[in-house]
Each structure stands twice: as C-alpha cells, then as structure tokens.
Amino acid sequence: MGERRVLYRVLVRKPEGKRPLGRPRRRFEDNNKIDLQRVGWDMDWIELAQDRYRWRALVIGVIKFQFP
C-alpha cells in the first residue's frame, strides 16, 4: 500500500514528461493586476473582491473603460 500513496510517489519517483517551453502563461491574478493598473486602482484586488458591491462597480468601470 505504501507505493500507491501520493506522498510516496512525489518523494521517491522521478517526474514524467517535460515542462512546456516559453514563458509561463498569465494567471487570473496577473490579469486582474494588469487591468487594475490600467484603470489606476492601487488597492489590493483580493481585498476589494471580498466586497461584492465595490468589486461589481469596479468591473463595470473597467468594462466601460476598455470598450467605450
């Protein structure tokens, strides 16, 4: 049973396959930071997203800014 455990496989076995070439893809968080910088918002987006009404107002503002 020990060899079937995930932790054992991670620690003992060698990884299979290859890593993708090129630069890493942008993450959801990276896209949010870039969009907020374009609008001029300096607040932490994670803290802002916890307030649903302020987040929604910001999203609507960004959409209007990008697509007038």
C-alpha positions as CSV (number, residue, x, y, z in Angstrom):
1,M,0.0,0.0,0.0
2,G,2.9,2.4,0.6
3,E,3.8,2.6,-3.1
4,R,0.3,3.7,-4.1
5,R,0.3,6.7,-1.7
6,V,0.6,10.1,-3.3
7,L,3.2,11.4,-1.0
8,Y,5.4,8.3,-1.6
9,R,5.1,8.8,-5.4
10,V,6.0,12.5,-5.1
11,L,9.1,12.0,-2.9
12,V,10.5,8.8,-4.5
13,R,9.6,8.7,-8.1
14,K,11.0,10.9,-10.9
15,P,8.7,13.2,-12.7
16,E,7.4,12.1,-16.0
17,G,7.0,14.3,-19.1
18,K,8.5,17.6,-20.0
19,R,7.8,21.2,-19.0
20,P,6.3,23.4,-21.6
21,L,8.7,25.7,-23.5
22,G,8.4,29.5,-23.5
23,R,7.3,31.9,-20.8
24,P,4.7,31.0,-18.3
25,R,1.1,31.7,-19.1
26,R,-0.5,34.6,-17.3
27,R,-2.7,33.6,-14.4
28,F,-6.1,35.0,-13.4
29,E,-4.4,37.1,-10.7
30,D,-1.9,38.5,-13.1
31,N,-4.7,39.6,-15.5
32,N,-6.6,41.3,-12.6
33,K,-3.5,43.2,-11.5
34,I,-2.8,44.4,-15.1
35,D,-6.4,45.5,-15.5
36,L,-6.5,47.4,-12.2
37,Q,-3.2,49.2,-13.1
38,R,-4.7,50.4,-16.4
39,V,-7.7,51.9,-14.6
40,G,-5.5,53.4,-11.9
41,W,-6.7,51.4,-9.0
42,D,-4.0,51.0,-6.3
43,M,-5.9,48.8,-3.8
44,D,-5.3,45.1,-3.2
45,W,-7.7,43.3,-5.6
46,I,-8.2,40.3,-3.3
47,E,-9.4,42.6,-0.5
48,L,-11.6,44.5,-3.0
49,A,-13.2,41.4,-4.4
50,Q,-14.4,40.4,-0.9
51,D,-16.8,43.4,-1.0
52,R,-19.2,42.3,-3.7
53,Y,-20.7,45.8,-4.5
54,R,-17.4,47.6,-4.8
55,W,-16.0,44.8,-6.9
56,R,-19.0,44.8,-9.2
57,A,-18.8,48.6,-9.6
58,L,-15.1,48.3,-10.5
59,V,-15.7,45.6,-13.0
60,I,-18.4,47.6,-14.7
61,G,-16.0,50.6,-14.8
62,V,-13.2,48.5,-16.3
63,I,-15.5,47.2,-19.0
64,K,-16.7,50.7,-19.9
65,F,-13.0,51.9,-20.0
66,Q,-11.9,49.1,-22.3
67,F,-15.0,49.1,-24.5
68,P,-16.4,52.6,-24.7
